[in-house]
């Protein structure tokens, strides 16, 4: 069974790599990803120094702050590993779409966060995520607020996978992450609610641009 799986995966990659369009999309997508991630430390260091508006958030006002960094960390990085495995299995249908959508989504967050300066919510508890903080280039980032990167990333995973069970799993993860971020007062409610909207628009545009409208598996 394992040999059949490996053979199938190898065929997918061999077929994909024979396409010049796929190779260009993969290579340029990775280049843009590394460039974007490379700007994160400078960008987030910059926004931490500026002043913004603090929103009077009705939901957070009625939700006691509670530290849930560990569950958030486990859910996000388990979902990431899960999606990475699916992307490796389907380089053309999942990997390329996720890669380009994530790059564009990251760039859009830089633009929107710049345009909407916010101060952290009242009662914010530090989100401890050693992997994400590595990319941020600093120990604590509190002003990367509108819109939520954690929520949008897991929701993008949900959009990109094809099997029904995978979608249910990742949609559940998205809802949990969104709720836990609010419970820890890491984000405003509008940050979490806006994330799927921005993400879906970006995903839709990438799919249209790449003309990837193959029927989804439902097993």
N, C-alpha and C positions, 0 to 999 in steps of 0.2 A: 504494500500500500504506500509506504514511504517513497519507494523508488518511482511508483507511478506519479505521485504528487510532484516529486522533483523533476521528473521528465516533462510533466505538463507545464510546470513553471518555467523550465528552460525553453520550451517551445514558445511560450508566450513572449519571453524576452528576445528570443532569436527572431521571431516574426516582427516584434516591435522595432528592434534595432535595425532591421533591414530597411525600415522606412526613414528616409532622410528628414521628413517632417518631424517624426517622433524624436530623432536624435537632436535636432535643433531646439525643439521645445524643451527637452529634458536639460540639455546643456545650458541654454540661456536662462531657463527657470532656476537652475541651481546657482548660476552666477548672480542673478538678481537676488536670490534668497540670501546668499552670503553677504552681498553688499548691504542689503536691508538690515540684516542682523548686526552687521558691523556698525551701523549708525545708531543702534539702540542705546549703547552706553552714553554717548554724547547727548542724544535727544532727551533721555530720561533724567540725566543729570541737570540738563537745562530747565526742564519743566518743574523740577523739584524746587528751584530757586524762585519761581515766580508766584505771585499771589493771584488767587482766583475767587470765585463765588462759592459759598457754601449753601447748598440747597436744603430747604426745610422739607425733608422727606417724610411723608405721613407713615409709610410702611416701616421705615427704620425707627421712627419715633415710638412705634408700638411693638418693636421687635428688640428684645434685650440682646446686646452684643455677647457673642459666645465664641471662644477660640476653636475653630474647626479646620485648621491648616492641614492636619494630617489626612482627614478624609478627602479634602479637596485635592491634595497632592496625589493620593492613591487613585482616585477616580480619573483625574486628568491624565496621568502618565500610564495608567492601565489602558485607558481609551486610546492613547497615542500608540502604544505598542500593538494593540489590537488592530488599529487602522493601518499601521505600517505593514503588518503581515498581509492584510487584504490588498494593500497597494502593491506590494511585491508580487502578489499573485496575479494582479491585473494592472500592468504598467500603463497601458493605454487608456483604460476606462476609469481608473481611480487615481493612480499616482500623478499623472500629468494634470488632471483637473484639480486635485488637491494642492499640488505644488504651486500652480499659477494662481489659484484662488487665494491661497494663504499669503503669497507674496503681495498680491494686490490688496488683500484685506489688511495686511500689516502696514502698507504704505498709506492706505486710507485712514487707519487709526492715527498715524503720525499727523496727518493733515487735520483730522477732526479734533484730536486732542489739542493741537495748536490753536485751532479756531475757537474752541470752547474751554477756556481756562477755568478749572474748578479746584476748590480746596477739598480736602478729604472729608468724608461724612463724620458727624459727631460720633464719638465712641469707637472709631476705627481701631481694630486690633491688627497688629502686624501679621501679614500673610507670609508664612515661612515656606518657601518653595525653593530649595537650593539649586534646582536645575534651571528654573525660569530666571532666578536672580543672577545666574551666571551670564545670561544674555543681556540682562539689564545693566550689568557692569557695576552694580552697587548693592549694598546690603538691603536697603528698604526703598521701595518706590511706592508713593501713596497718591500721586496726582495723575496717574495714567487711567483716567476715569471713564470719560465718555468716548467710545463705548467699550464694554468689557471684552478684553482680549481672551480671557479664559473661557467665557461663555461662547464667544463667537468661534473659537477654535474647535471646541467639542461639537458645536452645532454644524460646523463645516464638515467634520468627520461623518456626522449623521447624514448629511446631504450626499456625500461622495460614495459611501458604501452602497451596495446594490441589493444584497439579500435582505429579506423582510426581517428576519431575526436580528441581523446586524443593526438594522435601522432602529428597531425597538430598543435594543441595548444602548445604542448611542444617544437616542432621544431621551431615554431615562437618565443617562449620565448628564446630558445637557441640563435637564430640569433640576437634578440634584446639585450640580455645580452652581447654577444660578441662585438657588435657594441658600446654599451654604455661604456663598459670597455675601449675600444680604445678611445672613445670620451673624457673620463676622464683621459686618459693617465695612467691608472692603470697597463696596461700590454702592452708588445710589440705585434706586429701583429703575430709573430711566436708563441707566447704563446697561443693566442686564436685559431689559425689555427691548432696547434698540439693537442689541447685538445680533439677534437672529434676522432682523430686517435688513441691516447692512450686509450681513453674510449671504443671505439668500440672493439679493440683487447681484452681488459680485459673482457668486456661483453660477447664477443664471446667465450672466453676460459671458463668463468664461466658456460655459458649455456651448452657447450660441456661436461664439467666436471660433471654437474648435470643431463645431458641428458634431458634437458627441451626443447623439440622441438615441442610442441603442436601447432596446427594451430592457428593463431591469429584471433580474432573477427574483423569484418570489419564494423559493424553497428555503 
